[in-house]
């Protein structure tokens, strides 16, 4: 499977996993419907501007989408795509929202830590 085919398959899966149709990606990305259709059908390769628009629409970090398109090598940061997606979303938040997210995550981690300390694996 070449990198363009791999990207098309990845993009189809992203659309499917969100319960979207191509029209949803068109709307969210601001790209022309023919552009999305031609990419998915293998009639067009993706360029930088298109990748950035797709990343924004999918709310993923652009570098992840560039990797999926085969333009950047995969990062060796040991993060899962879900973790990278969460980081990408957090990076888009204003500082006032970051404080709230920080508080929620700290509370959740604290609860999980207390649970694991009170119920150690046997």
BAMARKE-961381 format. One record per atom (N, C-alpha, C): x, y, z; atom name; residue number from 1. Coordinates in nm, 2 decimals, padded with zeros to 4 digits. Layout:
REM residues N
+--------+--------+--------+-------+-----+
:      x :      y :      z : atomo : num :
+--------+--------+--------+-------+-----+
:      X :      Y :      Z :    CA : NUM :
...
+--------+--------+--------+-------+-----+
REM end
This chain:
REM residues 122
+--------+--------+--------+-------+-----+
:      x :      y :      z : atomo : num :
+--------+--------+--------+-------+-----+
:  00.09 : -00.12 :  00.00 :     N :   1 :
:  00.00 :  00.00 :  00.00 :    CA :   1 :
:  00.09 :  00.12 :  00.00 :     C :   1 :
:  00.07 :  00.21 : -00.10 :     N :   2 :
:  00.15 :  00.33 : -00.10 :    CA :   2 :
:  00.10 :  00.44 :  00.00 :     C :   2 :
:  00.18 :  00.54 :  00.02 :     N :   3 :
:  00.14 :  00.64 :  00.12 :    CA :   3 :
:  00.01 :  00.71 :  00.09 :     C :   3 :
: -00.02 :  00.74 : -00.04 :     N :   4 :
: -00.15 :  00.80 : -00.08 :    CA :   4 :
: -00.27 :  00.71 : -00.05 :     C :   4 :
: -00.25 :  00.58 : -00.08 :     N :   5 :
: -00.36 :  00.49 : -00.05 :    CA :   5 :
: -00.38 :  00.48 :  00.10 :     C :   5 :
: -00.27 :  00.47 :  00.17 :     N :   6 :
: -00.28 :  00.46 :  00.32 :    CA :   6 :
: -00.35 :  00.59 :  00.38 :     C :   6 :
: -00.32 :  00.70 :  00.32 :     N :   7 :
: -00.38 :  00.82 :  00.37 :    CA :   7 :
: -00.53 :  00.82 :  00.34 :     C :   7 :
: -00.57 :  00.78 :  00.22 :     N :   8 :
: -00.71 :  00.77 :  00.18 :    CA :   8 :
: -00.78 :  00.68 :  00.28 :     C :   8 :
: -00.72 :  00.56 :  00.31 :     N :   9 :
: -00.79 :  00.47 :  00.40 :    CA :   9 :
: -00.80 :  00.53 :  00.54 :     C :   9 :
: -00.70 :  00.59 :  00.58 :     N :  10 :
: -00.70 :  00.65 :  00.72 :    CA :  10 :
: -00.81 :  00.76 :  00.72 :     C :  10 :
: -00.82 :  00.84 :  00.61 :     N :  11 :
: -00.92 :  00.95 :  00.61 :    CA :  11 :
: -01.06 :  00.89 :  00.61 :     C :  11 :
: -01.08 :  00.78 :  00.53 :     N :  12 :
: -01.21 :  00.72 :  00.53 :    CA :  12 :
: -01.25 :  00.67 :  00.67 :     C :  12 :
: -01.15 :  00.61 :  00.74 :     N :  13 :
: -01.18 :  00.56 :  00.87 :    CA :  13 :
: -01.21 :  00.67 :  00.97 :     C :  13 :
: -01.14 :  00.78 :  00.96 :     N :  14 :
: -01.16 :  00.90 :  01.05 :    CA :  14 :
: -01.31 :  00.95 :  01.03 :     C :  14 :
: -01.35 :  00.96 :  00.90 :     N :  15 :
: -01.48 :  01.00 :  00.87 :    CA :  15 :
: -01.58 :  00.91 :  00.93 :     C :  15 :
: -01.56 :  00.78 :  00.90 :     N :  16 :
: -01.65 :  00.67 :  00.95 :    CA :  16 :
: -01.66 :  00.67 :  01.10 :     C :  16 :
: -01.54 :  00.68 :  01.17 :     N :  17 :
: -01.54 :  00.67 :  01.32 :    CA :  17 :
: -01.61 :  00.79 :  01.38 :     C :  17 :
: -01.62 :  00.90 :  01.31 :     N :  18 :
: -01.70 :  01.02 :  01.37 :    CA :  18 :
: -01.85 :  01.01 :  01.33 :     C :  18 :
: -01.89 :  00.91 :  01.25 :     N :  19 :
: -02.02 :  00.90 :  01.21 :    CA :  19 :
: -02.06 :  01.01 :  01.11 :     C :  19 :
: -01.95 :  01.06 :  01.04 :     N :  20 :
: -01.96 :  01.16 :  00.94 :    CA :  20 :
: -01.99 :  01.10 :  00.80 :     C :  20 :
: -02.02 :  01.19 :  00.71 :     N :  21 :
: -02.02 :  01.17 :  00.57 :    CA :  21 :
: -01.92 :  01.26 :  00.51 :     C :  21 :
: -01.88 :  01.24 :  00.38 :     N :  22 :
: -01.79 :  01.34 :  00.32 :    CA :  22 :
: -01.84 :  01.48 :  00.33 :     C :  22 :
: -01.97 :  01.50 :  00.32 :     N :  23 :
: -02.02 :  01.64 :  00.33 :    CA :  23 :
: -01.99 :  01.70 :  00.46 :     C :  23 :
: -01.98 :  01.62 :  00.57 :     N :  24 :
: -01.95 :  01.68 :  00.70 :    CA :  24 :
: -01.80 :  01.73 :  00.70 :     C :  24 :
: -01.71 :  01.65 :  00.64 :     N :  25 :
: -01.57 :  01.69 :  00.63 :    CA :  25 :
: -01.56 :  01.82 :  00.54 :     C :  25 :
: -01.64 :  01.82 :  00.43 :     N :  26 :
: -01.64 :  01.94 :  00.35 :    CA :  26 :
: -01.68 :  02.06 :  00.43 :     C :  26 :
: -01.79 :  02.05 :  00.50 :     N :  27 :
: -01.84 :  02.16 :  00.58 :    CA :  27 :
: -01.74 :  02.21 :  00.69 :     C :  27 :
: -01.68 :  02.11 :  00.76 :     N :  28 :
: -01.59 :  02.14 :  00.87 :    CA :  28 :
: -01.46 :  02.20 :  00.82 :     C :  28 :
: -01.41 :  02.15 :  00.70 :     N :  29 :
: -01.28 :  02.19 :  00.65 :    CA :  29 :
: -01.29 :  02.32 :  00.57 :     C :  29 :
: -01.40 :  02.35 :  00.51 :     N :  30 :
: -01.41 :  02.46 :  00.42 :    CA :  30 :
: -01.36 :  02.43 :  00.28 :     C :  30 :
: -01.33 :  02.31 :  00.26 :     N :  31 :
: -01.27 :  02.27 :  00.13 :    CA :  31 :
: -01.39 :  02.24 :  00.03 :     C :  31 :
: -01.36 :  02.25 : -00.09 :     N :  32 :
: -01.46 :  02.21 : -00.20 :    CA :  32 :
: -01.49 :  02.06 : -00.19 :     C :  32 :
: -01.62 :  02.03 : -00.22 :     N :  33 :
: -01.66 :  01.89 : -00.21 :    CA :  33 :
: -01.58 :  01.80 : -00.32 :     C :  33 :
: -01.55 :  01.86 : -00.43 :     N :  34 :
: -01.47 :  01.79 : -00.53 :    CA :  34 :
: -01.33 :  01.76 : -00.48 :     C :  34 :
: -01.27 :  01.85 : -00.40 :     N :  35 :
: -01.14 :  01.82 : -00.35 :    CA :  35 :
: -01.14 :  01.70 : -00.26 :     C :  35 :
: -01.23 :  01.70 : -00.16 :     N :  36 :
: -01.24 :  01.58 : -00.07 :    CA :  36 :
: -01.28 :  01.46 : -00.15 :     C :  36 :
: -01.37 :  01.46 : -00.24 :     N :  37 :
: -01.41 :  01.34 : -00.32 :    CA :  37 :
: -01.29 :  01.29 : -00.40 :     C :  37 :
: -01.21 :  01.38 : -00.46 :     N :  38 :
: -01.10 :  01.34 : -00.54 :    CA :  38 :
: -00.99 :  01.28 : -00.46 :     C :  38 :
: -00.97 :  01.33 : -00.34 :     N :  39 :
: -00.87 :  01.28 : -00.25 :    CA :  39 :
: -00.91 :  01.13 : -00.21 :     C :  39 :
: -01.03 :  01.12 : -00.16 :     N :  40 :
: -01.08 :  00.99 : -00.11 :    CA :  40 :
: -01.08 :  00.89 : -00.23 :     C :  40 :
: -01.11 :  00.93 : -00.35 :     N :  41 :
: -01.12 :  00.84 : -00.46 :    CA :  41 :
: -00.98 :  00.82 : -00.53 :     C :  41 :
: -00.88 :  00.88 : -00.48 :     N :  42 :
: -00.74 :  00.86 : -00.54 :    CA :  42 :
: -00.71 :  00.94 : -00.66 :     C :  42 :
: -00.79 :  01.04 : -00.69 :     N :  43 :
: -00.77 :  01.12 : -00.81 :    CA :  43 :
: -00.69 :  01.25 : -00.79 :     C :  43 :
: -00.66 :  01.27 : -00.66 :     N :  44 :
: -00.59 :  01.39 : -00.62 :    CA :  44 :
: -00.50 :  01.36 : -00.50 :     C :  44 :
: -00.38 :  01.41 : -00.50 :     N :  45 :
: -00.30 :  01.40 : -00.38 :    CA :  45 :
: -00.32 :  01.52 : -00.29 :     C :  45 :
: -00.29 :  01.51 : -00.17 :     N :  46 :
: -00.31 :  01.62 : -00.07 :    CA :  46 :
: -00.19 :  01.71 : -00.07 :     C :  46 :
: -00.22 :  01.84 : -00.06 :     N :  47 :
: -00.11 :  01.94 : -00.04 :    CA :  47 :
: -00.12 :  01.99 :  00.10 :     C :  47 :
: -00.02 :  02.08 :  00.13 :     N :  48 :
: -00.01 :  02.13 :  00.27 :    CA :  48 :
: -00.14 :  02.21 :  00.32 :     C :  48 :
: -00.19 :  02.29 :  00.23 :     N :  49 :
: -00.31 :  02.37 :  00.27 :    CA :  49 :
: -00.43 :  02.28 :  00.30 :     C :  49 :
: -00.44 :  02.18 :  00.22 :     N :  50 :
: -00.55 :  02.08 :  00.23 :    CA :  50 :
: -00.53 :  02.00 :  00.36 :     C :  50 :
: -00.41 :  01.96 :  00.39 :     N :  51 :
: -00.38 :  01.88 :  00.51 :    CA :  51 :
: -00.42 :  01.97 :  00.63 :     C :  51 :
: -00.38 :  02.09 :  00.64 :     N :  52 :
: -00.41 :  02.18 :  00.75 :    CA :  52 :
: -00.56 :  02.19 :  00.77 :     C :  52 :
: -00.63 :  02.21 :  00.66 :     N :  53 :
: -00.78 :  02.22 :  00.66 :    CA :  53 :
: -00.84 :  02.09 :  00.72 :     C :  53 :
: -00.79 :  01.98 :  00.67 :     N :  54 :
: -00.84 :  01.85 :  00.72 :    CA :  54 :
: -00.81 :  01.83 :  00.87 :     C :  54 :
: -00.69 :  01.87 :  00.91 :     N :  55 :
: -00.66 :  01.86 :  01.05 :    CA :  55 :
: -00.75 :  01.94 :  01.14 :     C :  55 :
: -00.77 :  02.06 :  01.09 :     N :  56 :
: -00.86 :  02.16 :  01.17 :    CA :  56 :
: -01.00 :  02.10 :  01.18 :     C :  56 :
: -01.05 :  02.04 :  01.07 :     N :  57 :
: -01.18 :  01.99 :  01.06 :    CA :  57 :
: -01.19 :  01.87 :  01.16 :     C :  57 :
: -01.09 :  01.78 :  01.16 :     N :  58 :
: -01.09 :  01.66 :  01.24 :    CA :  58 :
: -01.05 :  01.69 :  01.39 :     C :  58 :
: -01.01 :  01.82 :  01.41 :     N :  59 :
: -00.95 :  01.86 :  01.54 :    CA :  59 :
: -00.84 :  01.77 :  01.59 :     C :  59 :
: -00.75 :  01.75 :  01.49 :     N :  60 :
: -00.62 :  01.68 :  01.52 :    CA :  60 :
: -00.50 :  01.77 :  01.50 :     C :  60 :
: -00.39 :  01.74 :  01.56 :     N :  61 :
: -00.27 :  01.82 :  01.54 :    CA :  61 :
: -00.23 :  01.81 :  01.39 :     C :  61 :
: -00.20 :  01.91 :  01.32 :     N :  62 :
: -00.16 :  01.91 :  01.18 :    CA :  62 :
: -00.04 :  01.81 :  01.16 :     C :  62 :
:  00.05 :  01.80 :  01.25 :     N :  63 :
:  00.17 :  01.71 :  01.23 :    CA :  63 :
:  00.12 :  01.57 :  01.22 :     C :  63 :
:  00.02 :  01.53 :  01.29 :     N :  64 :
: -00.03 :  01.39 :  01.28 :    CA :  64 :
: -00.09 :  01.37 :  01.14 :     C :  64 :
: -00.16 :  01.46 :  01.09 :     N :  65 :
: -00.22 :  01.44 :  00.96 :    CA :  65 :
: -00.11 :  01.45 :  00.85 :     C :  65 :
: -00.01 :  01.53 :  00.87 :     N :  66 :
:  00.10 :  01.53 :  00.78 :    CA :  66 :
:  00.17 :  01.39 :  00.78 :     C :  66 :
:  00.18 :  01.33 :  00.90 :     N :  67 :
:  00.24 :  01.20 :  00.91 :    CA :  67 :
:  00.15 :  01.10 :  00.83 :     C :  67 :
:  00.02 :  01.10 :  00.86 :     N :  68 :
: -00.07 :  01.01 :  00.79 :    CA :  68 :
: -00.06 :  01.02 :  00.64 :     C :  68 :
: -00.03 :  01.14 :  00.59 :     N :  69 :
: -00.02 :  01.17 :  00.45 :    CA :  69 :
:  00.11 :  01.13 :  00.39 :     C :  69 :
:  00.20 :  01.09 :  00.48 :     N :  70 :
:  00.34 :  01.04 :  00.44 :    CA :  70 :
:  00.43 :  01.16 :  00.41 :     C :  70 :
:  00.40 :  01.28 :  00.45 :     N :  71 :
:  00.48 :  01.39 :  00.43 :    CA :  71 :
:  00.59 :  01.41 :  00.54 :     C :  71 :
:  00.55 :  01.38 :  00.66 :     N :  72 :
:  00.64 :  01.38 :  00.77 :    CA :  72 :
:  00.66 :  01.24 :  00.82 :     C :  72 :
:  00.78 :  01.21 :  00.87 :     N :  73 :
:  00.80 :  01.08 :  00.93 :    CA :  73 :
:  00.72 :  01.07 :  01.07 :     C :  73 :
:  00.69 :  00.95 :  01.10 :     N :  74 :
:  00.62 :  00.93 :  01.23 :    CA :  74 :
:  00.70 :  00.98 :  01.35 :     C :  74 :
:  00.64 :  01.04 :  01.44 :     N :  75 :
:  00.71 :  01.09 :  01.56 :    CA :  75 :
:  00.75 :  00.97 :  01.65 :     C :  75 :
:  00.86 :  00.98 :  01.72 :     N :  76 :
:  00.90 :  00.88 :  01.81 :    CA :  76 :
:  00.87 :  00.93 :  01.95 :     C :  76 :
:  00.75 :  00.98 :  01.97 :     N :  77 :
:  00.72 :  01.04 :  02.11 :    CA :  77 :
:  00.64 :  00.94 :  02.19 :     C :  77 :
:  00.62 :  00.82 :  02.14 :     N :  78 :
:  00.55 :  00.72 :  02.21 :    CA :  78 :
:  00.40 :  00.76 :  02.25 :     C :  78 :
:  00.35 :  00.86 :  02.19 :     N :  79 :
:  00.21 :  00.90 :  02.22 :    CA :  79 :
:  00.12 :  00.82 :  02.12 :     C :  79 :
:  00.00 :  00.78 :  02.17 :     N :  80 :
: -00.10 :  00.72 :  02.09 :    CA :  80 :
: -00.17 :  00.83 :  02.00 :     C :  80 :
: -00.23 :  00.80 :  01.89 :     N :  81 :
: -00.31 :  00.90 :  01.82 :    CA :  81 :
: -00.41 :  00.97 :  01.91 :     C :  81 :
: -00.47 :  00.90 :  02.00 :     N :  82 :
: -00.57 :  00.96 :  02.09 :    CA :  82 :
: -00.50 :  01.06 :  02.18 :     C :  82 :
: -00.39 :  01.03 :  02.24 :     N :  83 :
: -00.32 :  01.12 :  02.32 :    CA :  83 :
: -00.28 :  01.25 :  02.24 :     C :  83 :
: -00.23 :  01.23 :  02.12 :     N :  84 :
: -00.19 :  01.34 :  02.04 :    CA :  84 :
: -00.31 :  01.43 :  02.00 :     C :  84 :
: -00.42 :  01.36 :  01.98 :     N :  85 :
: -00.55 :  01.43 :  01.95 :    CA :  85 :
: -00.59 :  01.52 :  02.06 :     C :  85 :
: -00.58 :  01.46 :  02.18 :     N :  86 :
: -00.62 :  01.54 :  02.30 :    CA :  86 :
: -00.52 :  01.66 :  02.32 :     C :  86 :
: -00.39 :  01.64 :  02.30 :     N :  87 :
: -00.30 :  01.75 :  02.31 :    CA :  87 :
: -00.33 :  01.85 :  02.21 :     C :  87 :
: -00.37 :  01.81 :  02.09 :     N :  88 :
: -00.40 :  01.91 :  01.98 :    CA :  88 :
: -00.52 :  01.99 :  02.02 :     C :  88 :
: -00.62 :  01.93 :  02.08 :     N :  89 :
: -00.74 :  02.00 :  02.12 :    CA :  89 :
: -00.71 :  02.10 :  02.24 :     C :  89 :
: -00.63 :  02.05 :  02.33 :     N :  90 :
: -00.59 :  02.14 :  02.44 :    CA :  90 :
: -00.52 :  02.26 :  02.39 :     C :  90 :
: -00.43 :  02.24 :  02.29 :     N :  91 :
: -00.35 :  02.36 :  02.24 :    CA :  91 :
: -00.44 :  02.46 :  02.18 :     C :  91 :
: -00.56 :  02.43 :  02.14 :     N :  92 :
: -00.65 :  02.53 :  02.08 :    CA :  92 :
: -00.74 :  02.60 :  02.18 :     C :  92 :
: -00.73 :  02.56 :  02.31 :     N :  93 :
: -00.81 :  02.62 :  02.41 :    CA :  93 :
: -00.75 :  02.75 :  02.46 :     C :  93 :
: -00.84 :  02.85 :  02.50 :     N :  94 :
: -00.79 :  02.97 :  02.56 :    CA :  94 :
: -00.74 :  02.94 :  02.71 :     C :  94 :
: -00.65 :  03.02 :  02.76 :     N :  95 :
: -00.60 :  03.00 :  02.89 :    CA :  95 :
: -00.70 :  02.98 :  03.00 :     C :  95 :
: -00.81 :  03.05 :  02.99 :     N :  96 :
: -00.92 :  03.04 :  03.09 :    CA :  96 :
: -00.97 :  02.89 :  03.09 :     C :  96 :
: -00.98 :  02.83 :  02.98 :     N :  97 :
: -01.04 :  02.70 :  02.97 :    CA :  97 :
: -00.93 :  02.59 :  03.01 :     C :  97 :
: -00.80 :  02.63 :  02.99 :     N :  98 :
: -00.70 :  02.54 :  03.03 :    CA :  98 :
: -00.69 :  02.51 :  03.18 :     C :  98 :
: -00.72 :  02.62 :  03.26 :     N :  99 :
: -00.73 :  02.60 :  03.40 :    CA :  99 :
: -00.84 :  02.50 :  03.44 :     C :  99 :
: -00.95 :  02.51 :  03.38 :     N : 100 :
: -01.06 :  02.41 :  03.41 :    CA : 100 :
: -01.02 :  02.27 :  03.37 :     C : 100 :
: -00.96 :  02.25 :  03.25 :     N : 101 :
: -00.92 :  02.12 :  03.21 :    CA : 101 :
: -00.81 :  02.07 :  03.30 :     C : 101 :
: -00.72 :  02.15 :  03.34 :     N : 102 :
: -00.61 :  02.11 :  03.44 :    CA : 102 :
: -00.68 :  02.06 :  03.57 :     C : 102 :
: -00.77 :  02.13 :  03.62 :     N : 103 :
: -00.84 :  02.09 :  03.74 :    CA : 103 :
: -00.91 :  01.96 :  03.73 :     C : 103 :
: -00.98 :  01.94 :  03.62 :     N : 104 :
: -01.05 :  01.82 :  03.59 :    CA : 104 :
: -00.96 :  01.70 :  03.59 :     C : 104 :
: -00.85 :  01.72 :  03.51 :     N : 105 :
: -00.75 :  01.61 :  03.50 :    CA : 105 :
: -00.68 :  01.57 :  03.63 :     C : 105 :
: -00.65 :  01.68 :  03.70 :     N : 106 :
: -00.58 :  01.65 :  03.83 :    CA : 106 :
: -00.67 :  01.58 :  03.93 :     C : 106 :
: -00.80 :  01.62 :  03.93 :     N : 107 :
: -00.90 :  01.55 :  04.02 :    CA : 107 :
: -00.91 :  01.40 :  03.97 :     C : 107 :
: -00.92 :  01.38 :  03.84 :     N : 108 :
: -00.94 :  01.24 :  03.79 :    CA : 108 :
: -00.82 :  01.16 :  03.83 :     C : 108 :
: -00.70 :  01.21 :  03.80 :     N : 109 :
: -00.57 :  01.14 :  03.83 :    CA : 109 :
: -00.56 :  01.11 :  03.98 :     C : 109 :
: -00.60 :  01.20 :  04.06 :     N : 110 :
: -00.59 :  01.19 :  04.21 :    CA : 110 :
: -00.68 :  01.07 :  04.25 :     C : 110 :
: -00.81 :  01.07 :  04.20 :     N : 111 :
: -00.90 :  00.96 :  04.23 :    CA : 111 :
: -00.85 :  00.83 :  04.19 :     C : 111 :
: -00.79 :  00.82 :  04.07 :     N : 112 :
: -00.74 :  00.69 :  04.02 :    CA : 112 :
: -00.62 :  00.65 :  04.10 :     C : 112 :
: -00.54 :  00.74 :  04.14 :     N : 113 :
: -00.42 :  00.70 :  04.23 :    CA : 113 :
: -00.47 :  00.65 :  04.36 :     C : 113 :
: -00.57 :  00.72 :  04.42 :     N : 114 :
: -00.62 :  00.67 :  04.55 :    CA : 114 :
: -00.69 :  00.53 :  04.54 :     C : 114 :
: -00.76 :  00.51 :  04.42 :     N : 115 :
: -00.82 :  00.38 :  04.40 :    CA : 115 :
: -00.71 :  00.27 :  04.39 :     C : 115 :
: -00.61 :  00.30 :  04.32 :     N : 116 :
: -00.50 :  00.20 :  04.30 :    CA : 116 :
: -00.43 :  00.17 :  04.43 :     C : 116 :
: -00.42 :  00.27 :  04.51 :     N : 117 :
: -00.35 :  00.25 :  04.64 :    CA : 117 :
: -00.44 :  00.17 :  04.74 :     C : 117 :
: -00.57 :  00.19 :  04.73 :     N : 118 :
: -00.66 :  00.12 :  04.82 :    CA : 118 :
: -00.69 : -00.02 :  04.77 :     C : 118 :
: -00.67 : -00.05 :  04.64 :     N : 119 :
: -00.70 : -00.18 :  04.58 :    CA : 119 :
: -00.57 : -00.23 :  04.51 :     C : 119 :
: -00.46 : -00.26 :  04.57 :     N : 120 :
: -00.34 : -00.30 :  04.50 :    CA : 120 :
: -00.37 : -00.43 :  04.43 :     C : 120 :
: -00.30 : -00.45 :  04.32 :     N : 121 :
: -00.31 : -00.58 :  04.24 :    CA : 121 :
: -00.25 : -00.69 :  04.33 :     C : 121 :
: -00.31 : -00.80 :  04.32 :     N : 122 :
: -00.26 : -00.92 :  04.40 :    CA : 122 :
: -00.18 : -01.01 :  04.32 :     C : 122 :
+--------+--------+--------+-------+-----+
REM end
